[in-house]
Amino acid sequence: MNPKIWLSSPHMGGQEFEYVKEAFDTNWIAPLGPNVNGFEKDIAIALSENVEVAALSAGTAALHLALVQLDVGYGDEVICQSMTFSASANPIKYQGARPIFVDSEPDTWNMDPRALEDAIRDRILLTGQRPKAIIVVHLYGMPANMDEIVTIARRHHIPVIEDAAEALGSRYKGIAAGTMGNFGVLSFNGNKVITASGGGALVSRDGDAIQHTRFLATRARDAAPHYQHSHIGYNYRMSNVCAGIGRGQMAVLADRVAQRRANNQYYRDALRDIEEITFLTEPSSDYFSNCWLTTVVVEHPKVTREDIRLHLEKDNIESRPLWKPMHLQPVFDGAPYYGGQVAEQLFNKGLCLPSGSNLSESDLERVTAGVRQCFE
Ligand SMILES: *Cc1c(COP(=O)(O)O)cnc(C)c1O
């Protein structure tokens, strides 16, 4: 059996262990400490000089605290891109609110601005209330059409949460993903472009909101010698040990993005002659993707994406269908949906190829050889 090729596995840079060792040497083994502060600073520097960052236990926690701070509660409605991972939508339910799902546009695979506008108008007509927030996702690292989405959101006075969990290092018109909405969400899960072994961050230009995020994430303890609470708190802060891994990873972020983009270019070149395979592609120079995962759509009368996936699996290569849209998930059965069949078709025909920054040239050759065999 050939060695396993993973879809996206952790890739350490070398400095991580020094930060972790320092945490041990100084006994900062807690969800606070110098690595947490340092990691937040490193992220802010990488994104923009105008943002602040709160390091949290997960990207999901960051989404949850964004909704809490936008006062999303029982009976409210929140618009969410349907084509995404369930973590984008689950926190809507944590708050007792109702998700309203919206289709994708064919070029970015992200939220379709026209379907968004339809959804907003229809919800206001039906319920007499504006949706409380819009969750837009930069899927697989590809930035969403943010100019149009932010314009629509502003016109209706609805705040935007950018789920940039897959898009650290991506840019739209030169602006970092995660810094264009009212809140941005990052993830440092083990499979993302860089990892803290697990973790996330909430980003905002509103420094007070980030200060408040840290307060909420550490049990919302009021300033008193005893434990005094006037808010419901959460235990969502990042561990100082994990933040040490994150600091080491931030030092190699640019290199990891370059490597994933190089993987993407390799696949394009190696599969160029197979017309039935098309790639998720930056629509213009306004879009810069970190190419977290290289994703393809397979449109062939006989060969399906499932044929390719199973063929690769036989050679110990992990690939995966694209995200199954939220409006087709049993858990969100009955949630309102606006749009057509773009997301559904992507799910039916799309495949994620192994994309780790630690893939070797021979790994990439093995994957493309496997894909090519399916068309012979
Ligand atoms: C990974 C991911 C998240 C969640 O991040 P965690 O750190 O795993 O909680 C949210 N949204 C999207 C689109 C993701 O890919």
The ligand as an ORCA input file, in Angstrom:
! r2SCAN-3c Opt
* xyz 0 1
  C     -13.518     25.131      9.905
  C     -14.671     26.003      9.638
  C     -15.391     26.622     10.672
  C     -15.223     26.281     12.113
  O     -14.030     26.416     12.681
  P     -13.623     25.504     13.948
  O     -12.369     26.144     14.403
  O     -13.437     24.117     13.430
  O     -14.725     25.607     14.958
  C     -16.393     27.506     10.344
  N     -16.713     27.760      9.068
  C     -16.082     27.182      8.053
  C     -16.479     27.539      6.659
  C     -15.052     26.267      8.299
  O     -14.453     25.657      7.265
*
